[in-house]
């Protein structure tokens, strides 16, 4: 049991030491980018929300204090001193003290007493809060503001404003006004809650947007990695057979079991095939990566087809060409490669076993190259996947048709498959026709 536990622990340690794959590192980078994007957005949103909450708190408190100061200032306008210096103030029963409630204190800075209070106050304010505000204002000689709690639990804001006496030297009167700020606090709390919820939603949306943007950012890297892996898979798949054949031929030659000339001839044939495979692999990889710039120029498509047919060994097969003069705008090297691949495919697979191939290449004025063979044909269910790698179905790599399709699409054309009137398969390669600009004269 201990040994099994030890093996398990060792396996876990080994798994931890295994470095992540390139795709894993790219996906980890995507998560980090998304997390960083969400974190920065969260900090910015939280910062703005805090500023907004504080600004709202300062704004409504300043407004309340301004209203209270206006209330006490209006009340002070009704205060007078008679000829003997006695304070005269309105009668509380007339209702001027009631709402917002104002309480008048008189006396000295050491002792302030209530001179008049609301007859029917709209708020119940604790007496000690009134007294504390009046005493502080008398001692400081300036407006004093404080917050207290009413018996019903509501929050109250008090503002005490002192007034100087007849001699203009000392404070002998203080007016204390009060207002219920529970509604303001509730509105402020609702705003804070709303901003918190909005921040949470925006941070979540930011995280999703960051994840999406990070995915878009790393997608080219993942595509390049997939293309690299596809290239390595193609190389391993396509070169395995010819390399093994060359090795067998070399071993046969070393044992002296066959004629040296025949071994060299077969070795040359296999090496030529490997060279063509390597060229096809590199061309396909560069096409997929977009690393092959198209050198478009006007060229005679019929003459290009004649040259390709002339350069392709017939090896006992028959190839007929029917061409109409046509000028297309294309890359001569890539288009030659595509046509050669189609012709080579028809010569290799477009015939019955033991019979020579009979291929006809037709070039029409609309920029179409048709390659017809008299072979067994292609089943319709396999036609859709024929241009994918490893799907030639005839023992070859299938890269030739894949490259031909890529070349056609890169030129804005197409490569399609139809049944041939000769009994086999017809490949139709279409490229845009060159249209010279019209002369202004």
C-alpha positions in Angstrom: 0.0 0.0 0.0 2.9 2.3 0.9 4.6 1.5 -2.4 1.5 2.3 -4.4 1.1 5.6 -2.5 4.8 6.4 -3.3 4.3 5.7 -7.0 1.2 7.9 -7.0 3.1 10.7 -5.3 6.0 10.3 -7.8 3.6 10.5 -10.7 2.0 13.7 -9.4 5.5 15.2 -9.0 6.4 14.1 -12.6 3.2 15.7 -13.9 4.1 19.0 -12.2 7.6 18.9 -13.8 6.2 18.4 -17.3 6.3 21.8 -19.1 3.1 23.0 -20.7 2.6 22.7 -24.4 2.9 25.7 -26.7 -0.9 25.7 -27.1 -1.2 25.5 -23.3 1.1 28.5 -22.8 -0.9 30.5 -25.4 -4.2 29.7 -23.6 -2.6 30.6 -20.3 -1.5 33.9 -21.8 -5.1 34.4 -23.0 -6.4 33.9 -19.5 -3.8 36.3 -18.0 -4.7 39.0 -20.6 -8.4 38.6 -19.9 -7.8 38.8 -16.1 -5.5 41.8 -16.5 -8.1 43.5 -18.6 -10.9 42.8 -16.1 -8.7 43.9 -13.2 -7.8 47.2 -14.8 -11.5 47.8 -15.7 -12.5 46.9 -12.2 -10.1 49.4 -10.7 -11.2 52.1 -13.0 -14.9 51.5 -12.4 -14.5 51.2 -8.6 -12.5 54.4 -8.6 -15.1 56.3 -10.5 -17.9 54.8 -8.4 -16.1 55.9 -5.1 -15.6 59.4 -6.5 -19.3 59.5 -7.5 -20.5 58.3 -4.1 -18.3 60.8 -2.3 -19.4 63.6 -4.6 -23.0 62.8 -4.1 -22.5 62.7 -0.3 -20.8 66.1 -0.3 -23.4 67.5 -2.6 -26.5 66.6 -0.6 -24.9 67.5 2.7 -23.8 70.9 1.3 -27.3 71.5 0.1 -28.8 70.6 3.4 -26.4 72.8 5.3 -27.1 75.7 2.9 -30.9 75.3 3.4 -30.4 75.3 7.2 -28.2 78.3 7.1 -30.8 80.1 4.9 -33.4 79.1 7.5 -31.5 80.5 10.4 -30.6 83.7 8.5 -34.2 84.3 7.6 -35.1 83.8 11.2 -32.4 86.2 12.3 -34.0 88.9 10.2 -36.9 89.0 12.6 -34.7 89.6 15.7 -34.4 93.2 17.1 -33.0 95.0 20.1 -35.0 97.7 21.9 -33.5 100.9 23.2 -32.5 99.3 26.4 -30.7 96.5 24.5 -33.3 93.8 25.2 -33.8 91.2 22.5 -37.2 91.2 20.8 -38.2 88.1 18.8 -41.4 86.7 17.2 -44.0 84.9 19.3 -43.6 81.1 18.8 -47.3 80.6 18.8 -47.4 82.4 15.4 -45.8 79.4 13.8 -42.6 80.8 12.5 -40.5 78.3 14.5 -42.3 75.2 13.6 -41.0 73.6 10.3 -38.2 73.2 9.8 -38.0 73.7 13.6 -36.0 76.5 15.0 -35.1 77.0 18.7 -33.7 80.3 19.9 -31.1 80.4 22.7 -29.9 83.5 24.6 -27.2 84.0 27.2 -23.4 84.0 27.2 -20.8 81.7 25.9 -20.7 80.0 29.3 -24.4 79.4 29.6 -27.0 79.4 26.9 -30.7 79.0 27.7 -33.8 78.4 25.6 -35.6 81.7 24.9 -38.2 80.4 22.4 -38.9 77.0 20.9 -41.4 75.7 18.2 -45.0 75.6 19.3 -45.9 72.7 17.1 -42.6 71.3 15.8 -42.7 69.0 12.8 -39.6 67.1 14.1 -38.8 65.7 17.6 -35.3 66.8 18.3 -33.5 65.7 21.5 -33.0 68.6 23.9 -29.4 67.7 24.6 -28.6 67.9 20.9 -30.1 71.4 20.7 -28.2 72.5 23.8 -24.9 71.1 22.6 -25.2 72.8 19.2 -26.0 76.2 20.9 -23.2 75.9 23.4 -20.6 75.1 20.7 -21.8 77.9 18.4 -21.7 80.5 21.3 -18.2 79.4 22.3 -16.7 79.3 18.8 -18.6 82.4 17.5 -19.3 80.6 14.2 -21.8 78.2 12.6 -21.8 74.7 14.1 -23.3 71.7 12.4 -23.8 68.3 13.8 -25.8 65.1 13.2 -27.9 63.3 15.8 -30.6 60.6 16.0 -34.3 61.3 16.7 -36.3 59.1 19.1 -37.9 57.5 16.1 -34.5 56.5 14.7 -34.3 59.0 12.0 -31.1 60.9 11.3 -31.3 64.7 12.0 -29.0 67.5 10.9 -28.6 70.6 13.1 -27.2 73.9 12.3 -26.5 76.5 15.0 -25.8 80.1 13.9 -24.7 82.7 16.5 -25.6 86.4 16.5 -23.8 89.2 18.3 -25.5 91.4 20.8 -26.0 95.2 20.8 -22.4 95.9 21.7 -21.1 93.9 18.8 -18.5 92.2 20.9 -20.0 89.1 22.4 -22.5 86.4 21.2 -25.7 86.5 23.1 -28.1 84.8 20.7 -28.0 81.4 18.9 -30.6 80.1 16.4 -30.6 76.3 16.0 -32.4 74.8 13.0 -33.0 71.1 12.4 -34.0 68.9 9.4 -34.7 65.2 8.9 -32.0 63.8 6.6 -33.2 60.2 6.6 -34.6 60.5 3.0 -31.3 62.0 1.8 -29.4 59.1 3.4 -31.7 56.6 1.8 -31.3 58.1 -1.6 -27.5 58.2 -1.1 -27.5 54.5 -0.1 -29.6 53.6 -3.1 -27.2 55.4 -5.4 -24.3 53.6 -3.8 -26.1 50.2 -4.2 -26.9 51.0 -7.8 -23.3 52.0 -8.6 -22.1 48.8 -6.9 -24.4 46.7 -9.0 -23.5 48.6 -12.1 -19.8 48.1 -11.4 -20.3 44.4 -10.9 -22.2 44.0 -14.2 -19.7 46.2 -16.1 -16.8 44.2 -14.6 -18.4 41.0 -15.7 -19.0 42.4 -19.2 -15.4 43.6 -19.2 -14.2 40.2 -18.2 -16.2 38.6 -21.1 -15.0 41.3 -23.5 -11.4 40.8 -22.3 -11.7 37.1 -22.8 -13.1 37.6 -26.3 -10.4 40.2 -27.2 -7.7 38.0 -25.8 -9.0 35.2 -27.9 -8.9 37.3 -31.0 -5.4 38.4 -30.1 -3.9 34.9 -29.6 -5.9 33.3 -32.5 -3.2 34.1 -35.1 -0.6 32.4 -32.8 -2.8 29.4 -32.3 -3.5 29.3 -36.1 0.3 29.4 -36.8 0.8 26.7 -34.3 -1.9 24.5 -35.9 -0.3 25.2 -39.3 3.1 24.2 -37.9 1.7 21.0 -36.5 -0.1 20.2 -39.7 3.1 20.8 -41.6 5.0 18.4 -39.4 2.2 15.8 -39.6 2.2 16.2 -43.4 5.9 15.8 -43.6 5.9 12.7 -41.3 3.0 11.1 -43.2 4.3 11.8 -46.7 8.0 11.2 -46.3 7.7 8.0 -44.3 7.1 5.7 -47.3 9.8 7.1 -49.7 12.4 7.2 -46.9 11.6 3.6 -46.0 11.8 2.6 -49.7 15.2 4.3 -50.0 16.4 2.5 -46.9 15.2 -0.9 -48.3 17.0 -0.2 -51.6 20.2 0.7 -49.8 20.1 -2.5 -47.7 19.4 -4.6 -50.8 22.3 -3.0 -52.6 24.6 -3.7 -49.7 23.6 -7.4 -49.6 24.2 -7.6 -53.4 20.7 -9.1 -54.0 19.8 -7.0 -57.1 21.4 -5.3 -60.0 23.2 -2.1 -59.0 21.9 -0.1 -62.0 18.3 -1.0 -61.2 18.8 -0.1 -57.5 20.2 3.3 -58.5 17.4 3.9 -60.9 14.7 3.1 -58.3 16.6 5.2 -55.7 16.7 8.1 -58.1 12.9 7.7 -58.7 12.2 7.7 -54.9 14.5 10.6 -54.2 12.7 12.6 -57.0 9.4 11.8 -55.4 10.7 13.0 -52.0 11.9 16.2 -53.6 8.5 16.8 -55.1 6.9 16.0 -51.8 9.1 18.5 -50.0 8.3 21.2 -52.5 4.6 20.5 -52.2 4.8 20.6 -48.4 6.7 23.8 -48.3 4.3 25.4 -50.9 1.2 24.3 -49.0 2.7 25.5 -45.7 3.5 28.9 -47.2 0.1 29.2 -48.8 -1.7 28.4 -45.5 0.5 30.9 -43.6 -0.1 33.6 -46.3 3.6 33.9 -46.8 3.4 33.5 -50.6 2.8 37.0 -52.2 0.9 36.8 -55.5 2.9 38.3 -58.3 -0.1 39.0 -60.5 0.6 39.9 -64.1 -1.3 39.4 -67.4 -0.3 36.1 -69.1 -1.6 33.8 -71.8 -3.3 30.9 -70.0 -3.4 28.8 -73.2 0.4 29.1 -73.7 1.0 28.3 -70.0 -1.0 25.1 -70.3 0.9 24.1 -73.5 4.2 24.6 -71.6 3.0 22.6 -68.7 1.9 19.7 -70.9 5.2 19.8 -72.8 7.2 19.7 -69.6 5.2 16.8 -68.1 6.6 13.3 -68.9 3.8 11.3 -70.6 5.4 7.8 -69.9 3.2 6.1 -72.5 0.0 8.1 -71.6 -1.9 10.2 -74.1 -2.5 13.9 -73.4 -4.5 16.1 -75.8 -4.8 19.9 -75.6 -7.6 22.1 -77.0 -7.0 25.7 -76.1 -8.6 29.1 -76.9 -6.5 32.2 -76.6 -7.2 33.9 -73.2 -5.3 36.3 -71.0 -5.6 36.0 -67.2 -4.2 38.1 -64.4 -2.4 35.6 -62.2 0.9 34.5 -60.6 2.6 32.4 -63.3 4.6 30.2 -61.0 1.7 29.3 -58.7 -0.7 28.8 -61.6 1.8 26.6 -63.4 2.1 24.5 -60.2 -1.7 24.1 -59.9 -2.1 23.0 -63.5 0.8 20.6 -63.3 -0.7 19.1 -60.1 -4.0 18.5 -61.9 -2.4 17.0 -64.9 -0.1 14.8 -62.8 -3.1 13.6 -60.8 -5.0 12.7 -64.0 -2.0 10.8 -65.4 -1.5 8.9 -62.2 -5.1 8.0 -61.3 -7.2 8.8 -64.3 -7.0 5.4 -66.0 -8.0 1.7 -65.6 -5.4 -0.7 -64.1 -3.0 -1.8 -66.8 -4.2 0.8 -69.3 -2.6 4.1 -70.4 -4.3 7.3 -69.3 -6.2 9.3 -71.9 -6.3 12.9 -70.7 -7.7 15.9 -72.4 -6.9 19.5 -71.3 -9.2 22.2 -72.5 -8.7 26.0 -72.1 -11.7 28.2 -72.7 -12.0 32.0 -73.2 -13.6 32.5 -69.8 -10.3 31.5 -68.0 -11.3 27.9 -67.3 -8.9 25.0 -67.5 -10.7 21.6 -67.7 -8.7 18.4 -67.2 -10.7 15.3 -68.2 -9.6 11.7 -67.8 -11.2 8.4 -68.8 -10.5 6.7 -65.4 -12.9 5.1 -63.0 -14.2 8.4 -61.7 -14.7 9.7 -58.2 -17.7 8.8 -56.0 -19.8 11.8 -55.2 -19.5 11.3 -51.4 -15.7 11.6 -51.7 -15.6 14.7 -53.9 -16.2 17.2 -51.1 -13.1 16.0 -49.1 -10.8 15.4 -52.1 -9.0 18.7 -51.7 -8.1 18.0 -48.1 -4.7 16.6 -47.2 -4.5 12.8 -47.0 -7.7 12.4 -49.1 -6.5 11.7 -52.6 -7.7 8.1 -52.4 -5.1 6.9 -54.9 -2.1 6.1 -52.6 -0.6 9.6 -52.9 -0.4 12.4 -50.3 -3.2 14.4 -51.8 -1.2 17.6 -51.4 -1.2 18.3 -55.1 -5.0 18.8 -55.3 -4.9 20.7 -52.0 -2.3 23.1 -53.4 -4.3 23.5 -56.6 -7.4 24.5 -54.6 -5.4 27.0 -52.6 -3.9 28.6 -55.7 -7.4 28.9 -57.3 -8.9 30.5 -54.2 -5.9 32.8 -53.8 -6.5 34.2 -57.3 -10.2 34.7 -56.6 -11.2 31.6 -58.6 -12.3 28.1 -57.8 -11.5 24.4 -58.3 -14.5 22.1 -58.7 -15.1 18.4 -59.7 -17.6 17.2 -62.2 -18.2 13.9 -64.0 -16.4 13.8 -67.3 -18.0 13.0 -70.6 -15.0 10.6 -71.2 -16.2 8.5 -68.3 -13.8 9.6 -65.6 -13.4 12.9 -63.7 -13.3 16.5 -64.8 -11.4 19.1 -62.8 -12.4 22.7 -63.5 -9.9 25.3 -62.5 -11.2 28.9 -63.0 -9.2 32.1 -62.7 -10.3 35.7 -63.4 -9.8 36.9 -67.0 -7.6 40.0 -67.4 -9.7 42.9 -68.7 -7.4 45.7 -70.1 -8.5 49.3 -69.2 -10.5 51.1 -71.9 -8.8 53.9 -73.7 -10.2 57.3 -73.1 -9.9 58.3 -76.8 
